[in-house]
Amino acid sequence: MGHHEPAPGRHAPAVLEDPLLNKDTAFSAAERASLGLDGLIPPVVESLDEQAARAYMQYGRQPTDLARNIFLSELQDRNEVLFYRLLGDHLREMLPVVYDPTIAQVIETYSREYRRPRGVYLSIDDPGGIERALRNFGLGGDEVDLIVASDAEQILGIGDWGLGGGAGIAAGKLTVYTAAAGIDPARVIPVALDVGTDNEALLNDPFYVGERHSRVRGERYDAFIEAYVSTASRLFPHALLHWEDFGPSNARRILERYTGQVPTFNDDMQGTGAIVLAAVLGAIRVTGEPMRDQRVVVFGAGTAGIGVADQLRDAMRRDGRTEEEATRRVWAVDRPGLLTEDVRELRDFQRPYARPAAEVAGWARDERGGIGLAEVVARVRPTVLLGASTVRGAFTEDIVRSMGVRRPIVLPISNPTDRMEARPEDVLRWTGGRALVATGVPVEPVAHGGVRHVIGQANNALLYPGVGLGVVVSRARRVSDGMLRAAAEAVAGLVDVSAPGAALLPPVENLRVVSATVAVAVARQAAEEGLAGVRLDDPVQRVQDAMWQPRYRPAPDGTRPRR
């Protein structure tokens, strides 16, 4: 994996301006002399450990999560090794600060709190400038492993946030890739795809830094995405193209269009689906009920919810069901109620799960004519109840009790915390401690009936960084369903669910271990399917060798600042 290489002849202090080269006070006396740094930094020579201790003290003095995010962002802009060392030392504490949920506040204030730009900004009003912009980033064809791009239509739980949303979420996602899986930060590109915004607050904000027009759709949008994909994959033929926070009308369509052409991945759909599958695989080891016999109710049939449905359906198919049988074991409920064939405005990706009208002819309907969640659960008696709706408190006591199975699997994965469908302590109380629960946000352990229940977090960070690393190591030509299944099974295999109250998923603080394990499984699966672009004699060692570590390297004798 190549690293940032200097070009001779540049002015030496530029080393202090490149966050990938700067060591601050850790430059040795010899390095200071050879680079012309004497007198430009304090005379003390400190270790990375000492610098990290000071940085953590400074971090602790910040008054809010937003202030903590800004502090970390400024540290990353100055010294990336120190930033990633600090983040790695305190991953569980800092992950919610550098990414979800604090990143939402960063995005909302992006234009008004504008700081150092990070990445590449592509405008739909200048499609001819795509290649020029990507080249200007300064990396060659074999120097890019991963590109994260977002058009910011559906950012987390806050919706359309235009250019700032795309820039913030792409950079934040890459931070997690590096912290969790050791993706080399010198070999990645965050990309903001500016296609306009329908957010009136942004369009009328004099400080907004994005294109000031409504969100472009249709043929012009598709042509822009096509130009981005074709240019990026031509310039950087080994790069994994990651899509983040696209709206439901585009996310699946884009993924399906390019999956067979380039290595590409959508975390909202595939990552969420695979991490929930991992939780379910853990849960059924407790219940003893095979995957093929699960009955799944999905509340919130958007991109994420249907992404989960797809993964669970495919798992049931692999366990002996036909495609049709597996699909019929998933009931999807959205705003209009249960998805049925007579529901208007079904999206293409929802259509396979729409029930025949005759099947539900006798089911109770609400005042709007829809079949609500309570009626669906009472009729279906699901083994798995998944929440991806962001409707707070949607899983009531009556609904959970009406599941009617001895060990119900209840997965309220919506975030942030105030949008969870149910609180784990309530679910456990309603079910006498028998429910198997995982959430989408960090939750403290729950004591019930003398048992300490550890609540696993269905955090995509347990999965997508390892998938990315596995693709990088194997030089996979595409990301297959089998590779995602291997990732889910690898995560599930890292937990011992035999003890009462055990978590269904590994803890987030073990992200490096989880990511390495997932990467090995993904690389092996890529090789098994004939998708690997390199020979993998020892995938375990290849993964270890590929994982970038936050440590200082010998200083160069010149610099090539990149960003």
URNOR-V474229 format. One record per helix or strand of 3 or more residues. SS is the DSSP state (h for helix, s for strand). FROM is the first residue (numbers start at 1). TO is the last residue. If there is no record, write none. Layout:
SS&FROM&TO ; SS&FROM&TO
//
This chain:
h&12&16 ; h&24&26 ; h&29&35 ; h&48&60 ; h&65&78 ; h&80&89 ; h&91&98 ; h&102&108 ; s&120&123 ; h&124&136 ; s&146&150 ; h&162&181 ; h&185&187 ; s&188&194 ; h&200&203 ; h&218&235 ; s&240&243 ; h&251&258 ; s&264&266 ; h&267&287 ; h&291&293 ; s&296&299 ; h&303&318 ; h&323&327 ; s&330&334 ; h&348&351 ; h&357&360 ; h&373&380 ; s&384&387 ; h&397&401 ; s&409&412 ; h&417&419 ; h&424&430 ; s&436&439 ; s&446&448 ; s&451&453 ; h&460&462 ; h&464&474 ; h&481&492 ; h&508&528 ; h&539&546
//
